[in-house]
Amino acid sequence: MDDTTLKMLENYLYRVPAIGKSISFGFNDNSLWWAKFRIDIRHALAWQVVQEIGCVCNYLSLNERLPTVFFPVSPAPYLNGGPENFLSWVIETTDKAFTPALLVEWLEGRLPRPVEDLSQWMIDED
């Protein structure tokens, strides 16, 4: 995998409301990629962003799930501090063939469009 596909995911995530401007990427021991970023929990759409990304990455279909996992990570709060400063989020793949570019395609197809338009994220909760 080249840096271009990682850059595609980075550029897309930067456009998502509430996602911070510091995204890191890496590979685990099995050469599977991951992306780590922060979500501004004070942003009005923070939990919608979590819900939307969680739906696509973790539970898009009962029968055909994507080979991705989206989850929170944090150092020990009692040693460091609360979620505003220390809670991060990770997307990782479970399949080497599933590239960050493929994830962008799935996110673009399911998240509000255009993704940076805050009005597109508003949902009626009645």
C-alpha positions as CSV (number, residue, x, y, z in Angstrom):
1,M,0.0,0.0,0.0
2,D,1.3,3.5,-0.8
3,D,1.0,6.7,1.0
4,T,-1.6,8.0,-1.6
5,T,-4.3,5.8,-0.2
6,L,-3.6,6.8,3.4
7,K,-3.7,10.5,2.3
8,M,-7.1,9.9,0.7
9,L,-8.5,8.8,4.0
10,E,-6.7,11.5,5.9
11,N,-8.1,14.2,3.5
12,Y,-11.6,12.8,3.8
13,L,-11.6,12.6,7.6
14,Y,-10.4,16.2,7.9
15,R,-13.6,17.2,6.1
16,V,-15.8,15.4,8.7
17,P,-17.2,17.8,11.3
18,A,-15.7,17.5,14.8
19,I,-12.6,15.5,13.7
20,G,-9.4,17.1,14.8
21,K,-6.6,18.1,12.6
22,S,-4.1,15.5,13.8
23,I,-4.6,12.0,12.3
24,S,-2.0,9.3,12.6
25,F,-1.6,6.1,10.6
26,G,0.3,2.9,11.2
27,F,0.4,-0.8,10.7
28,N,0.1,-3.5,13.3
29,D,2.2,-6.7,13.6
30,N,0.1,-8.3,10.9
31,S,0.7,-5.4,8.4
32,L,-2.9,-4.3,8.8
33,W,-3.4,-0.5,8.7
34,W,-5.0,1.7,11.3
35,A,-5.9,5.4,11.6
36,K,-6.1,7.3,14.9
37,F,-7.7,10.7,15.5
38,R,-9.5,12.8,18.0
39,I,-13.1,14.0,17.9
40,D,-14.0,17.3,19.6
41,I,-16.5,16.1,22.1
42,R,-17.8,19.6,22.6
43,H,-18.7,19.9,19.0
44,A,-22.5,19.8,18.5
45,L,-22.2,16.9,16.0
46,A,-19.6,14.9,17.8
47,W,-21.8,12.0,18.8
48,Q,-23.5,11.9,15.4
49,V,-20.0,11.6,13.8
50,V,-19.3,8.7,16.2
51,Q,-22.6,7.1,15.4
52,E,-22.2,7.5,11.6
53,I,-18.7,6.2,11.4
54,G,-19.5,3.4,13.9
55,C,-22.4,2.3,11.7
56,V,-20.3,2.2,8.5
57,C,-17.2,0.6,10.0
58,N,-18.8,-1.8,12.6
59,Y,-22.3,-2.6,11.6
60,L,-23.2,-1.5,8.1
61,S,-24.9,-4.9,7.3
62,L,-25.8,-7.9,9.5
63,N,-24.7,-10.2,6.7
64,E,-21.8,-8.4,5.0
65,R,-19.8,-6.3,7.4
66,L,-16.8,-4.3,6.3
67,P,-13.5,-5.6,7.4
68,T,-13.0,-2.6,9.7
69,V,-13.4,-1.8,13.4
70,F,-14.0,1.7,14.9
71,F,-13.5,2.1,18.6
72,P,-12.3,4.5,21.3
73,V,-8.9,4.3,23.0
74,S,-7.5,6.2,26.0
75,P,-4.6,6.2,28.4
76,A,-5.6,5.7,32.0
77,P,-7.8,8.7,32.9
78,Y,-6.7,8.6,36.6
79,L,-3.1,9.3,35.4
80,N,-3.7,11.7,32.6
81,G,-7.1,13.4,32.5
82,G,-10.5,13.3,31.0
83,P,-11.9,12.6,27.5
84,E,-11.7,16.2,26.2
85,N,-7.9,15.9,26.1
86,F,-7.1,12.1,26.0
87,L,-9.9,10.2,24.3
88,S,-9.0,9.1,20.7
89,W,-10.7,7.0,18.1
90,V,-9.2,4.3,15.9
91,I,-10.3,2.7,12.7
92,E,-8.5,-0.4,11.8
93,T,-8.8,-3.0,9.1
94,T,-9.0,-6.8,9.6
95,D,-8.1,-7.5,6.0
96,K,-4.9,-6.6,4.1
97,A,-6.9,-6.2,0.8
98,F,-9.2,-3.5,2.3
99,T,-7.4,-0.3,1.7
100,P,-8.0,3.2,3.2
101,A,-9.2,4.2,-0.3
102,L,-11.9,1.5,-0.2
103,L,-13.0,2.8,3.2
104,V,-13.3,6.3,1.8
105,E,-15.6,5.0,-0.9
106,W,-17.8,3.4,1.7
107,L,-17.8,6.5,3.9
108,E,-18.6,8.8,1.0
109,G,-21.5,6.6,0.0
110,R,-23.1,6.5,3.4
111,L,-22.1,9.6,5.4
112,P,-24.0,12.9,4.8
113,R,-23.1,14.7,1.6
114,P,-21.2,16.9,1.3
115,V,-19.6,15.6,4.4
116,E,-18.4,19.1,5.5
117,D,-21.9,20.6,5.2
118,L,-23.1,20.8,8.8
119,S,-26.8,21.1,7.8
120,Q,-26.6,17.6,6.1
121,W,-25.7,16.1,9.5
122,M,-28.9,17.3,11.2
123,I,-31.4,14.5,11.9
124,D,-34.9,14.7,13.3
125,E,-34.8,12.8,16.6
126,D,-38.6,13.0,17.3
